[in-house]
């Protein structure tokens, strides 16, 4: 029952605020406080983001392998210089005078095209394997960072843990 209560407390704290007060830290049990701090630890978050980024890149390669091609986007920027012909008529002494002038207004337009490009299946498979190995290594590094944080913060007083959290 205590672990369920801890989980609910952590979830509630995370929902209510990304920042907790010193009083909140003093009211948390050691495990809840440690989990709260380590889930937000900058090193842990960095390595977890790396894992997610690598997963995305591996998924893109997997899709290219399934399709047999990759879309390559090429963009060109062009300057369009339309010429506006403006005329103005005025009357002077019973005569109508018309004056015309050209007004150039430049616009910059970017045009992008996606072109399918064939892939080298063997090369893409190797790149995917390399990424999966890197993902696994990053996941291990993230776990190690979490455990290092957990061991460090778990031994701290609420005040020390709060200070660590504030500085991290």
N, C-alpha and C positions, 0 to 999 in steps of 0.2 A: 504494500500500500504506500509505503514511503517513496519508492521510486516513481510510482504513478503521480504522486503529489509533486515530486520534484519536476517531473516532465511537464505537468500542467503549469507549475509556477514559472518554469523557464519559458514556456510558450506564451504565457500571459505577459511576462515581462518583455519578451521580444515584440509582442503585438503592441503593447502600450507605448513603448519607447525604445529607441535604439540606444539612448543614453539612460543610465541608471544613476540615482543619487547615492551618496555615501550611506544614507539611511537604508536604502534598498539593499546595498551590499551587506550592511550589518544584520539585516533581517534574513538574508539568504543562508541556507546551510552551505557548508564548504563545497560540496559537489556541485550544487546548483550555481554557486558563484563562480567556481572554476570553469564550468561548462559555458556559462554566460561570457566570461572573459575570453576564453580560448576560441569560441566560435567567431569572435570578432577580431582575433589577433591578426595583425597585418600580414605576417608571414604565412599563416594558415590560409587566409583569404587569397593571398597572391597565388599560392601553389594550387589551390582549388580552382581559381579562375584559369590558370594554365591548363589544368586537366580538361576543363570545359572547352577551352579554345582548341586544344588538340583534338578532342572528340569531334568538334565541328569540322575541322580540316580533314579528318579521316572520313567523316560522313560525305564530304564533298568529293573526295577521291572515290569512295565507294559508288556514289551516284554516277560519276564519270565512267567508271568501269562498267556499270550496268548499261549506260547509254552508248558507250563506245566513242564518245566525243566529249569535249568541253567547250563551253561557250566563252569566247574571248571578246571582250568589249573594247572597241576602239572609238575614241571621241576626237572630233575636230572642232575647233573654235573658228568661227567665221565672223567677220564684221560686215554687217549689212548697212549700206549707206543709201537709204531711199532719199530721193530728191523730191521735196515738196515744192510745188510751184504755187506761190501765193500772189494774188493780185488784189489791189485795192483801188477803188474808183472814188474820185472826189470831183466836186463841181466848183469851178472858179469862173466867175464872170460869164455864166451861161454856157460854158464849155465843160465837157466831162473829160477829166484827165485820169487815165488808168496807168498805174505803176505796178510792175510785176517784179518779184524777186524770188530767187531760189533759196530755199532753206534746207540745209543738210542736217539730218538728225541720224547719228550713228547708233546702231544697236549691235550688241554682241550676242551671238547665238551659239550654243554648244549642241552639236548633233552627235549622238552616240549610236553605234550599231553593234549588235552582237552577231558574231560569226562562229558557226560550229567548226571546230578544229579537231581532227582525228588525234587520238591519244595512242601512246605506246603502252599496251596493256601490261607487259612485264615490268616496265619502269614504274607505272602507277601502282602496281601490286607491291613492289619493293618500297615505294614511298609510303604506302599505307602501313606496311609492316613496321617500317622505321618509326612512323608516328605512333603506332600502338605500343611499341616498346618504350618510346618516350613518355607516352601517357601513363604507362605502368610505373615508370621511374618517378614521374611527377606525383602520382598518387601516393607512392611510398614516401616521398619527401614531404607531402602534405600531412600524412599520418604521423611522421616523425616530428614535424613542427608542432602538430597538435599535442602529441605526448610530451614533448619538451615543455610546452606551455603549461599543460595540465600538471606536470610534476612541479614546475616552478610556482605556479599560482596556487596550487593546492596547499603548499606549505606557508602561504602568506596569511597575514591577518586581513580582516575585511578592509581595513584602511589601506594597507599595502596593495591589496588586489585592486581597490578602487583607483589608486594612484597609477598603477601599472596600466589599467584599462584606459585612464585618461590620457596617458602618454603614448599609448599604442594606437 
